Amino acid sequence: MKLWYILAVCCALLAACGNGDSKTADTAEAHERYKPKMGVDVKVEGNKATVTVDTDMKISPEHYGQARKEGEGHIHMYLNNGDKIGVKDGIYVFNDLPPGTYTLKISLHNNDHTPYDVTDLIHFDIK
């Protein structure tokens, strides 16, 4: 009976130690916690809107559509709920916009297009 108890305790202790690969778990957890900051400015001149995105995320056009790398990625923009525009620079210009009110959704994404869950909505008018 004592031997059974000692074996059970030893097995429990070994199981609690895990496989020693806590670095992988820590890296995955850190990735889930990382959230870049973003500020957006829209400058309207006539029928042109220049959007400037300020972020601490590294915008990496060379890795667009590739594997995730923490802290880098690109921008998605949607003008009036239109098609996604993949932006690989901190500045994007909408030219020849007809007069009207516009809503622009801007979001930060990993290289592989998964979201960082950082989004902003901007409203502007073209006279």
Buried (B, 14 or more C-beta within 10 A) or exposed (E): EEEEEEEEEEEEEEEEEEEEEEEEEEEEEEEEEEEBEBEBEBEBEEEEBBBBBEBEBEBBEEBBEEEBBBBBBBBBBBBEEEEEBEBBEEEBEBEEBEEEEBEBBBBBBBBEBEEBEBEEEBEBEBE
